[in-house]
């Protein structure tokens, strides 16, 4: 998960993103919470991979459990 979830102060205000792209983890989580399926997300965002969505879910679980501690990346 850690290699897929990145934090860079120059991208999306330093919020967690997927592989340094300008799609935030929260965007994917909100799409899932809104009822989109993984297949729909992957169709709408072809540069994402199924492993990216799983990493977002793992990230959310770790955040809820208090066990994810990011190591910020610099530009």
C-alpha positions as a LaTeX table, in Angstrom:
\begin{tabular}{lrrr}
\hline
Residue & $x$ (\AA) & $y$ (\AA) & $z$ (\AA) \\
\hline
Unk1 & 0.00 & 0.00 & 0.00 \\
Unk2 & 2.73 & 2.45 & 0.93 \\
Unk3 & 4.17 & 2.66 & $-2.55$ \\
Unk4 & 0.75 & 3.43 & $-4.05$ \\
Unk5 & $-0.35$ & 6.07 & $-1.54$ \\
Unk6 & 1.88 & 9.12 & $-1.76$ \\
Unk7 & 2.04 & 12.49 & $-0.08$ \\
Unk8 & 3.75 & 15.36 & $-1.84$ \\
Unk9 & 3.34 & 18.94 & $-0.66$ \\
Unk10 & 3.25 & 20.12 & $-4.28$ \\
Unk11 & 0.39 & 17.84 & $-5.32$ \\
Unk12 & $-3.20$ & 18.33 & $-4.10$ \\
Unk13 & $-2.06$ & 20.42 & $-1.15$ \\
Unk14 & $-0.14$ & 17.55 & 0.41 \\
Unk15 & $-3.15$ & 15.30 & 0.73 \\
Unk16 & $-2.69$ & 11.56 & 0.15 \\
Unk17 & $-2.85$ & 10.73 & $-3.55$ \\
Unk18 & $-2.50$ & 7.65 & $-5.68$ \\
Unk19 & 1.00 & 7.09 & $-7.07$ \\
Unk20 & 1.74 & 10.81 & $-7.14$ \\
Unk21 & $-1.11$ & 11.52 & $-9.56$ \\
Unk22 & $-3.62$ & 14.26 & $-8.99$ \\
Unk23 & $-6.32$ & 11.93 & $-7.75$ \\
Unk24 & $-6.74$ & 11.94 & $-4.02$ \\
Unk25 & $-7.38$ & 8.86 & $-1.93$ \\
Unk26 & $-10.50$ & 10.57 & $-0.59$ \\
Unk27 & $-11.83$ & 10.96 & $-4.15$ \\
Unk28 & $-11.76$ & 7.20 & $-4.66$ \\
Unk29 & $-13.24$ & 6.54 & $-1.23$ \\
Unk30 & $-16.06$ & 9.00 & $-1.89$ \\
Unk31 & $-16.81$ & 7.35 & $-5.24$ \\
Unk32 & $-17.04$ & 3.96 & $-3.53$ \\
Unk33 & $-19.18$ & 5.39 & $-0.72$ \\
Unk34 & $-21.42$ & 6.97 & $-3.34$ \\
Unk35 & $-22.15$ & 3.58 & $-4.85$ \\
Unk36 & $-19.72$ & 3.37 & $-7.75$ \\
Unk37 & $-18.27$ & $-0.06$ & $-8.35$ \\
Unk38 & $-14.59$ & $-0.74$ & $-8.80$ \\
Unk39 & $-15.28$ & $-1.52$ & $-12.46$ \\
Unk40 & $-17.01$ & 1.85 & $-12.95$ \\
Unk41 & $-14.14$ & 3.73 & $-11.33$ \\
Unk42 & $-11.58$ & 1.92 & $-13.45$ \\
Unk43 & $-13.61$ & 2.65 & $-16.57$ \\
Unk44 & $-13.89$ & 6.36 & $-15.74$ \\
Unk45 & $-10.23$ & 6.63 & $-14.71$ \\
Unk46 & $-8.30$ & 4.25 & $-16.99$ \\
Unk47 & $-4.95$ & 5.27 & $-15.50$ \\
Unk48 & $-5.98$ & 3.73 & $-12.17$ \\
Unk49 & $-5.46$ & 0.06 & $-11.38$ \\
Unk50 & $-7.45$ & $-2.30$ & $-9.18$ \\
Unk51 & $-4.51$ & $-2.33$ & $-6.76$ \\
Unk52 & $-4.88$ & 1.45 & $-6.37$ \\
Unk53 & $-8.47$ & 1.07 & $-5.20$ \\
Unk54 & $-7.45$ & $-1.67$ & $-2.76$ \\
Unk55 & $-4.68$ & 0.59 & $-1.45$ \\
Unk56 & $-7.26$ & 3.33 & $-0.83$ \\
Unk57 & $-9.40$ & 0.93 & 1.18 \\
Unk58 & $-6.35$ & $-0.33$ & 3.10 \\
Unk59 & $-5.40$ & 3.30 & 3.77 \\
Unk60 & $-8.87$ & 4.08 & 5.12 \\
Unk61 & $-8.82$ & 1.02 & 7.37 \\
Unk62 & $-5.37$ & 1.89 & 8.69 \\
Unk63 & $-6.42$ & 5.51 & 9.29 \\
Unk64 & $-9.50$ & 4.35 & 11.19 \\
Unk65 & $-7.32$ & 2.03 & 13.24 \\
Unk66 & $-4.64$ & 4.66 & 13.79 \\
Unk67 & $-1.92$ & 2.44 & 12.33 \\
Unk68 & $-0.95$ & 4.33 & 9.16 \\
Unk69 & 1.83 & 6.85 & 9.54 \\
Unk70 & 2.78 & 8.56 & 6.30 \\
Unk71 & 6.28 & 9.40 & 5.29 \\
Unk72 & 5.88 & 12.62 & 3.28 \\
Unk73 & 7.61 & 12.73 & $-0.08$ \\
Unk74 & 9.13 & 15.85 & $-1.51$ \\
Unk75 & 8.84 & 17.08 & $-5.07$ \\
\hline
\end{tabular}
